[in-house]
């Protein structure tokens, strides 16, 4: 992953985004996977915390997170093409 937005620009605030400033790709994937999981837990009867989701769901949501990160990274590179 290449994300090189050292300064604020379109789509980037002064603090930088997690995608651009992350120095821990595995941690970023895990954080996004957990956030995606939590965003789907709207049925309180069946809701489970990320820690209790089980290995299959962890695998699937990490794949989803990697795909999302790759897509967003590619989109940022396309925006900078001449």
Buried (B, 14 or more C-beta within 10 A) or exposed (E): EEBEBEEEEEEBEEEBBBBBEBEEEEEBBBBBBBEBBBEEEEEEEEEEEBEEBEEEBBEBBBEBBBEBBEEBBEEBEEEEEE
